[in-house]
Amino acid sequence: MKHFLLSILLILFALSVTTNAQFKDWGNKYGVRYSFLFPQNEFPNVGFGGNDKLSLEHYTMSYLLEGFAGFELTHTLELDLNFGYGSYAGHQFNYIGYYKSEKIPIHLRLRIAPFDLKGWNPYVFLGGGFVHHSNRYAEQNTVVSPKHVENEGWAGIFPLGIGAEFALTDIVLLDFYLGGGYTTTYDFNNYDDGGNALDANYNLALGLTLTGESCSSDKDMDGIGKCEEEKLGTSPRNPDTDGDGLTDGEEVLVYKTKPLLADTDLDGLSDFDEVKKYKTDPLNADTDGDGLNDGEEVNKYKTVPLKVDTDNDGLSDGDEVIKYNTDPLNADTDGDGLGDGEEVSTYLTSPILKDTDGDGLSDYDEVMTYKTNPLIKDSDDGTIDDGTEVTRGTNPLDADDDVVKVGVPIILEGITFSKTKADIKPESENTLRKALQTLETYPDISVEISGYTDNVGSDRSNQRLSEKRANAVRDWLVRQGVDPDRITAKGYGESNPVAPNDTPEAKQKNRRIEFKRIK
C-alpha cells in the first residue's frame, strides 16, 4: 500500500512539472472519483478480507464511487455537488463476524484553492450533506449490538480533506485527495455500544475531471482565449477590460491598441472614439501631422483631426493655433478679404490685423484695389498716408499730389476760352474738376487763380482779358460750392511767359490759367 501511494505521488509530481496549464477561471467542472475507504468505528480498522471461516464473497474492501459537478464562485472558491455509491465494510471483534453497508451520499463541498500555480492546483475542502445506508448482511452479524440499530436509514455526513488537481490537458484534470468523512450515526457497522464512536472513515481518492474551459476558452466572447488574456493582464470575464468601448480582442487583434489603456496614444480621445467616431489613428496622437494632437483638435479647437488645414487657408491648423494665433476654422481671421495663408506667405501682412500698417486702408484694399504697399503707411513717401490720400481723392502712389505748396503755381492745362473772350469752353470741364477736387481736399488753403495771355494785342487789352478769364474760373469754382473768400483772381496779361511768343504752339502755352496756393 505504501508503494502504491508513493507511485501515485511521483506521477502527480511529474505531471505538475511538465504542464503549463492555468487552474484559475476553469468555469464549471464535471468528474468522477474512486475512493478507497478506511472505516473508523468500534471495530478493528480492517477493511480487507477476513479469515477462512468467512465465505469468499466477504473478501472485499470499502470503497466509494462518486460523480460531481463543480461551480466556480470566485477566483479561489468552488462549490461541488457530490453524489455516489459505495460500501462500508469490515470485520467485527476477533474476526468472527462481518459487517457491510451500502452507502449513497449526497452532499455539497466548498473547495478553497488559494494559490495560482501552473500545472497543479492544491486545495482544501469541507462540506456537509446526507447519506443513505443499508446493511445488507445484518443477519450474518455474530456480534450483537448493545443498543438498537437501524438496518437502513438516512444520516448526516461531513467530509473534509486536502488534495490537488493536476492538468493532463487543457480540459482534463487528474484529481487526488486525502480526506475523511464523519457521520451522525452508529448504524453503518450495525453496532452501537452507546459510546462516542460514531461511524466515520478515512479515504484516499483518485478521479478525472472535465473542465468547462480550456486555454482557448473565451468566456467573455472578446475574441481572446483565457490563457492569452492572463498573459496580457486583461480580464477573461470582461470583454472590455479598459472600458474604452472596444473589446479586448479588437484592440489586440485588429487595432493593435492596449487593452489595459483606454487611450493608447494619450491624445485625449478613447481608442473607441478614434476608431469608430473620428477615424483617427489610435496609435498616433497626431493623425494628420499638423502639430495638434487629435484630442486637442476635437475637444479644444474643433478642427478636423484628419485634415492638416481645416479651413483650407494655406496654413496648417498647428501653425494657426501655435504660431500665428489665427482661427483654424476661419480662412480669413481678420476679415480683411485676404486669406490667412496669403497674408502670411504672399503679402507678409498680419493675418490677425485687418489693417497691418494702420493707414486706414484694409490690407485687401491696398493689395487688390489701390495697389499700395500694405506694410507701409505712405506708399509714395510723399508725407501723406495712403488712407488719407484715398479719402481726399489724391493718388497714394504719386507723391507730387500729397501737398499743395505755398507760392508754387500749378498750370491748369486744358482750360480753354473762346477767341479774345473769357467764355470757358466745355472741354475745360475735366481740368476744372481737378481744381475743384484740390480745393475740396485741402479745405484749409486759399488760392490765387492767375490769368495769362500771349503777346498779341495791346498790353492793356491783354491785361483786362487775363483778369476776365481768371475771374471766369473763380466764378465756376464758387458756383460749385467753394467759399469765395478762399479764391482770389488776378490777371497778369502777357507778362511771365513760359515760352517764347514766336510760334503758335508757344503762344498757346503762354495763354494759360495757373493755380497757386497763397495761404
C-alpha positions in Angstrom: 0.0 0.0 0.0 2.8 2.4 0.8 4.5 1.7 -2.5 1.2 2.3 -4.3 0.7 5.7 -2.6 4.3 6.7 -3.3 3.9 5.8 -7.0 0.8 8.0 -7.3 2.5 10.9 -5.7 5.5 10.6 -8.1 3.3 10.5 -11.1 1.3 13.5 -10.0 4.5 15.5 -9.3 5.8 14.7 -12.8 2.6 15.9 -14.3 2.8 19.2 -12.4 6.3 19.8 -13.7 5.5 19.1 -17.4 2.3 21.1 -17.9 1.8 24.8 -18.2 -2.0 24.8 -17.7 -3.5 27.5 -15.5 -6.1 26.4 -12.9 -8.0 29.6 -12.3 -11.2 30.5 -14.1 -11.9 27.0 -15.3 -15.6 27.6 -15.0 -17.8 24.6 -14.3 -16.4 21.1 -13.9 -17.7 17.6 -14.1 -16.0 14.4 -13.0 -15.8 11.1 -11.3 -13.7 9.8 -8.4 -12.9 6.5 -6.9 -12.1 6.4 -3.2 -10.5 3.7 -1.0 -12.3 3.9 2.3 -10.8 3.0 5.7 -13.7 2.6 8.2 -13.3 4.1 11.7 -15.7 2.8 14.4 -15.9 0.4 17.4 -14.4 -2.5 15.5 -10.8 -3.1 14.5 -9.7 -1.0 11.4 -9.7 -3.8 9.0 -11.3 -3.3 5.7 -9.9 -6.1 3.5 -10.8 -9.7 3.6 -11.3 -11.9 6.7 -10.4 -15.4 7.8 -11.1 -18.9 6.4 -14.3 -19.1 8.3 -15.9 -16.4 6.0 -17.0 -17.1 2.5 -15.1 -15.6 -0.4 -17.8 -13.0 -1.1 -16.8 -11.3 2.2 -13.3 -10.7 0.9 -13.9 -7.2 -0.3 -13.0 -3.6 0.6 -14.7 -0.4 1.4 -15.0 2.0 -1.5 -16.9 4.9 -2.8 -17.6 5.8 -6.5 -18.6 9.4 -6.9 -19.8 11.8 -9.5 -19.7 15.5 -9.1 -20.4 18.9 -10.7 -18.3 21.9 -9.7 -19.4 25.5 -9.9 -16.8 28.3 -9.8 -17.8 31.0 -7.3 -14.8 33.2 -7.2 -11.1 33.0 -8.2 -10.4 30.9 -5.2 -13.7 29.2 -4.3 -15.7 26.4 -5.9 -18.9 24.7 -4.8 -19.2 21.0 -5.7 -22.4 18.9 -5.7 -21.4 15.3 -5.0 -23.4 12.1 -5.3 -22.2 8.5 -5.2 -22.5 4.9 -4.3 -20.2 2.6 -2.3 -19.8 0.2 0.5 -18.7 0.5 4.2 -17.4 -2.9 5.2 -15.1 -4.7 7.8 -14.7 -7.3 10.5 -16.3 -7.3 13.8 -14.4 -8.2 17.0 -11.9 -11.1 16.8 -12.7 -11.5 13.1 -15.7 -13.6 14.0 -18.2 -11.6 12.2 -18.5 -9.3 9.2 -20.5 -6.1 8.5 -21.2 -4.4 5.2 -23.4 -1.4 4.4 -24.3 0.2 1.2 -23.9 4.0 1.3 -25.4 6.5 -1.1 -24.1 10.0 -0.1 -25.4 13.3 -1.5 -23.6 16.4 -0.2 -22.0 19.8 -1.0 -18.4 20.7 -0.7 -16.8 24.1 -0.6 -13.4 23.8 -2.1 -10.8 26.5 -1.4 -7.8 26.9 -3.7 -5.8 30.0 -2.5 -2.8 29.6 -4.9 -2.5 30.5 -8.6 0.0 27.9 -9.9 0.8 26.4 -13.2 0.5 22.7 -13.7 -1.3 21.9 -10.4 -3.8 23.3 -8.1 -3.7 22.4 -4.3 -6.9 22.8 -2.3 -8.7 22.0 0.9 -12.3 21.2 1.2 -15.1 20.8 3.7 -18.8 20.1 3.3 -22.0 18.6 4.5 -24.9 16.6 3.3 -26.8 13.4 3.7 -26.0 9.7 3.3 -28.4 6.8 2.9 -27.2 3.5 4.3 -28.5 -0.1 4.1 -26.9 -3.0 5.9 -27.2 -6.0 3.6 -25.5 -8.5 5.9 -27.3 -7.7 9.2 -28.4 -11.4 9.6 -24.9 -12.6 9.4 -23.6 -10.4 12.2 -22.3 -12.5 15.1 -21.8 -9.6 17.5 -25.0 -8.3 18.9 -25.3 -4.6 19.3 -25.9 -3.4 22.9 -28.2 -0.8 21.6 -30.8 -0.8 18.8 -29.5 0.0 15.3 -31.4 0.6 12.1 -30.5 -1.6 9.1 -31.5 1.2 6.7 -31.9 5.0 7.0 -30.5 8.5 6.5 -27.8 10.3 8.4 -25.8 13.4 8.1 -22.3 13.3 6.7 -19.5 15.9 6.9 -16.5 15.4 4.6 -13.2 17.3 4.7 -9.7 16.9 3.3 -6.8 18.2 1.3 -5.9 17.5 -2.3 -4.7 18.7 -5.6 -5.6 18.8 -9.3 -3.1 18.1 -12.0 -3.7 19.1 -15.6 -3.4 16.3 -18.1 -4.7 18.5 -21.0 -6.4 21.9 -21.3 -9.7 20.3 -20.3 -8.8 17.1 -18.5 -7.6 17.1 -14.8 -6.4 14.4 -12.6 -7.8 14.8 -9.1 -6.1 13.3 -6.0 -7.0 13.9 -2.3 -6.7 12.5 1.2 -9.7 13.1 3.5 -12.3 11.7 5.7 -16.0 11.7 6.5 -17.8 11.9 9.8 -21.4 10.8 10.1 -24.1 11.3 12.6 -25.0 7.5 13.0 -23.8 4.3 14.6 -25.7 2.2 12.2 -23.2 1.8 9.3 -21.5 -1.2 11.1 -24.7 -2.4 12.7 -23.2 -1.9 16.2 -23.9 0.7 18.9 -22.5 0.4 22.3 -23.6 3.8 23.4 -20.1 5.2 23.3 -18.7 8.1 21.3 -17.5 6.2 18.2 -19.9 7.4 15.6 -19.2 5.8 12.3 -16.6 7.6 10.1 -13.9 6.8 7.6 -10.7 8.0 6.1 -10.3 7.8 2.3 -7.8 8.1 -0.5 -9.4 9.3 -3.7 -8.4 9.5 -7.3 -10.5 11.0 -10.1 -10.8 12.5 -13.5 -12.3 16.0 -14.1 -13.5 17.6 -17.3 -13.4 21.4 -17.1 -15.8 23.9 -18.6 -12.9 25.9 -20.1 -9.6 25.5 -21.8 -6.8 27.9 -22.6 -8.7 28.8 -25.8 -12.0 29.3 -23.9 -13.4 32.7 -24.4 -15.9 33.2 -21.6 -16.4 36.9 -22.2 -16.5 36.4 -26.0 -14.0 39.1 -26.8 -12.0 37.0 -29.3 -9.1 36.2 -26.9 -8.7 32.9 -25.1 -8.4 32.6 -21.3 -4.7 31.9 -21.1 -3.9 34.7 -23.6 -5.9 37.1 -21.5 -3.9 36.1 -18.4 -0.7 36.9 -20.3 -2.0 40.3 -21.3 -3.4 41.0 -17.9 -6.9 41.5 -19.2 -10.0 40.1 -17.6 -11.3 36.9 -19.1 -14.7 37.8 -17.6 -14.9 41.3 -19.0 -14.8 41.7 -22.8 -13.7 45.3 -22.5 -11.1 45.5 -19.7 -10.2 49.2 -20.0 -13.8 50.2 -20.7 -13.0 52.2 -23.8 -15.8 50.7 -26.0 -13.5 48.3 -27.9 -13.4 44.6 -26.9 -10.0 43.3 -25.8 -9.9 41.1 -28.9 -10.5 44.1 -31.2 -7.8 46.0 -29.5 -5.2 43.2 -29.6 -6.0 41.6 -32.9 -7.4 44.4 -35.1 -6.2 47.8 -33.9 -3.1 46.8 -32.0 -4.1 49.1 -29.2 -3.5 48.5 -25.5 -6.5 46.7 -23.9 -5.5 47.9 -20.5 -5.4 51.6 -21.5 -8.5 53.4 -22.7 -6.4 56.0 -24.6 -3.4 54.2 -26.1 -1.7 57.2 -27.7 -2.6 59.5 -24.8 -4.1 62.1 -27.1 -7.3 62.7 -25.1 -9.5 60.5 -27.2 -10.5 57.0 -26.2 -9.4 54.2 -28.6 -13.1 53.6 -29.4 -13.7 57.2 -30.4 -10.6 57.3 -32.5 -11.5 54.1 -34.4 -15.3 54.3 -34.6 -16.2 58.0 -34.4 -13.3 60.1 -35.7 -11.5 57.5 -37.9 -8.2 58.7 -36.4 -5.2 56.5 -35.7 -5.4 55.3 -32.1 -1.6 54.6 -32.1 -0.7 58.2 -33.3 -1.5 61.2 -31.1 -1.4 63.5 -34.2 -3.0 61.6 -37.0 -2.8 64.4 -39.6 0.6 65.6 -38.5 -0.4 69.2 -38.2 1.2 69.8 -34.8 -2.0 69.5 -32.8 -2.9 66.1 -31.2 -6.2 64.6 -32.1 -7.8 65.3 -28.7 -6.9 69.0 -28.9 -8.4 69.2 -32.4 -11.6 67.5 -31.5 -12.2 68.9 -28.0 -10.5 72.3 -27.9 -10.1 73.7 -31.3 -13.0 71.9 -33.1 -10.7 71.3 -36.1 -10.7 68.1 -38.2 -8.1 65.7 -36.9 -7.8 64.0 -40.3 -7.1 67.3 -42.1 -3.9 69.3 -41.8 -5.6 72.6 -42.9 -9.2 72.6 -41.7 -10.2 75.9 -43.2 -8.1 75.5 -46.4 -6.4 78.8 -46.0 -2.9 77.5 -46.7 -1.8 77.4 -43.1 -1.7 74.1 -41.0 -4.0 74.0 -38.0 -1.0 73.8 -35.8 0.6 76.9 -37.3 -2.6 78.8 -37.0 -3.0 78.0 -33.3 0.6 78.0 -32.1 2.4 80.3 -34.4 0.1 82.9 -35.8 -2.8 82.9 -33.3 -5.3 82.8 -36.2 -8.6 81.0 -36.2 -8.1 77.5 -37.8 -11.8 77.4 -38.6 -11.9 80.7 -40.5 -9.8 81.2 -43.6 -9.8 85.0 -43.1 -9.3 85.5 -39.4 -9.2 89.3 -39.5 -11.9 89.6 -42.1 -9.9 91.9 -44.4 -10.6 89.9 -47.6 -7.3 88.2 -47.8 -6.9 84.6 -46.7 -4.6 83.9 -43.7 -2.2 81.9 -45.8 -2.0 84.7 -48.4 -1.3 87.2 -45.7 1.5 85.1 -44.2 3.1 83.7 -47.3 2.4 86.2 -50.1 1.9 89.7 -48.7 3.7 89.2 -45.4 0.8 91.1 -43.7 -0.6 90.3 -40.3 -3.5 87.7 -40.6 -5.0 89.0 -37.3 -4.9 92.7 -38.2 -7.3 94.0 -40.8 -5.0 97.0 -41.5 -1.4 95.9 -41.0 0.2 99.3 -41.5 -2.5 101.2 -39.7 -3.1 103.7 -42.6 -6.8 103.4 -42.6 -7.0 101.0 -45.6 -7.6 97.3 -45.2 -4.9 95.0 -46.4 -7.2 93.7 -49.1 -8.0 97.2 -50.4 -4.3 98.1 -50.5 -3.4 95.0 -52.4 -6.3 94.5 -54.7 -7.8 98.0 -55.2 -5.2 100.7 -54.8 -2.0 98.6 -55.4 -0.4 100.3 -52.4 2.0 98.6 -50.0 0.0 97.2 -47.1 3.2 97.2 -44.9 3.9 100.9 -45.4 1.5 103.7 -44.4 2.7 106.1 -47.1 3.4 104.1 -50.2 4.6 107.0 -52.3 6.6 108.5 -49.4 5.0 111.9 -50.1 4.3 112.7 -46.4 0.6 111.8 -46.6 -0.6 108.2 -45.6 -2.4 106.1 -48.1 -5.7 106.1 -46.3 -5.8 110.0 -46.2 -4.9 110.2 -49.9 -7.6 107.8 -50.9 -10.2 109.6 -48.7 -9.4 113.0 -50.2 -9.0 111.7 -53.7 -5.3 112.1 -54.3 -3.2 109.3 -55.7 -1.5 107.3 -52.9 1.1 106.2 -55.5 2.1 109.8 -56.5 4.0 111.9 -54.1 3.5 115.0 -56.1 -0.1 115.4 -55.1 0.4 114.8 -51.5 0.8 118.6 -50.5 -0.1 121.8 -52.3 2.9 124.1 -51.6 2.5 127.8 -50.9 3.6 130.1 -53.8 4.2 127.3 -56.3 2.0 127.7 -59.3 0.3 124.8 -60.9 -0.7 125.2 -64.6 -4.3 124.1 -65.2 -3.7 122.7 -68.6 -6.8 122.0 -70.6 -8.8 125.2 -69.7 -9.6 126.9 -73.0 -11.7 130.0 -73.9 -13.4 131.4 -76.9 -11.0 133.6 -79.0 -10.4 137.1 -77.4 -13.2 136.2 -74.9 -13.5 135.0 -71.3 -16.1 132.3 -72.1 -14.9 128.9 -70.8 -15.2 126.1 -73.4 -17.0 122.8 -72.5 -13.8 120.8 -73.0 -12.3 122.6 -69.9 -14.7 120.7 -67.6 -12.2 117.9 -66.6 -9.4 120.3 -65.7 -11.8 122.5 -63.7 -13.0 119.4 -61.8 -9.4 118.6 -60.8 -9.0 122.2 -59.4 -12.3 121.8 -57.5 -11.2 118.5 -56.1 -7.9 120.0 -54.8 -9.8 122.8 -53.0 -12.2 120.2 -51.5 -9.3 118.0 -50.5 -7.5 120.8 -48.8 -10.3 122.9 -47.1 -7.8 125.0 -45.1 -5.9 126.6 -48.1 -6.6 129.8 -50.1 -5.5 130.1 -53.7 -5.0 132.6 -56.4 -6.3 132.0 -59.9 -3.8 133.7 -62.2 -4.7 134.5 -65.9 -2.1 135.0 -68.7 -2.2 135.8 -72.4 0.3 135.8 -75.3 1.8 139.0 -76.8 -0.9 139.5 -79.5 -2.7 142.8 -78.8 -2.0 145.7 -76.6 -0.8 145.3 -73.0 -3.9 147.0 -71.7 -6.3 144.7 -73.6 -4.3 141.6 -72.7 -4.4 142.7 -69.0 -8.1 143.0 -69.0 -8.6 139.7 -70.9 -6.4 137.8 -68.4 -8.4 139.2 -65.5 -11.7 138.3 -67.0 -10.5 134.7 -67.7 -9.2 134.4 -64.1 -12.5 135.6 -62.7 -14.4 133.2 -65.0 -12.6 130.3 -63.5 -13.1 131.7 -60.0 -16.8 132.1 -60.6 -17.1 128.5 -61.8 -15.5 127.2 -58.6 -17.7 129.4 -56.4 -20.7 128.1 -58.2 -19.6 124.6 -57.3 -19.7 125.5 -53.6 -16.2 126.8 -52.8 -16.1 129.6 -50.3 -15.4 132.8 -52.4 -13.1 134.1 -49.6 -10.7 131.3 -50.4 -10.2 132.3 -54.0 -8.5 135.4 -55.5 -8.5 136.1 -59.2 -5.8 138.2 -60.9 -4.8 138.9 -64.5 -1.1 139.3 -65.5 -1.6 139.9 -69.2 1.3 138.9 -71.4 3.9 139.0 -68.5 5.8 136.0 -67.2 5.7 133.9 -70.4 6.6 130.3 -70.1 7.7 130.0 -73.8 8.9 132.4 -76.5 5.9 134.0 -78.4 7.4 133.1 -81.8 5.2 130.2 -82.8 1.5 129.4 -82.5 2.4 126.5 -80.1 4.5 128.7 -77.9 1.8 131.3 -77.8 -0.8 128.6 -76.8 1.4 127.7 -73.8 1.5 131.3 -72.7 -2.3 131.6 -72.8 -2.8 129.8 -69.5 -4.5 129.7 -66.1 -2.4 129.0 -63.1 -3.5 127.7 -59.7 -1.3 128.9 -56.8 -1.7 128.5 -53.1 -1.3 131.8 -51.2 -2.2 130.6 -47.7 
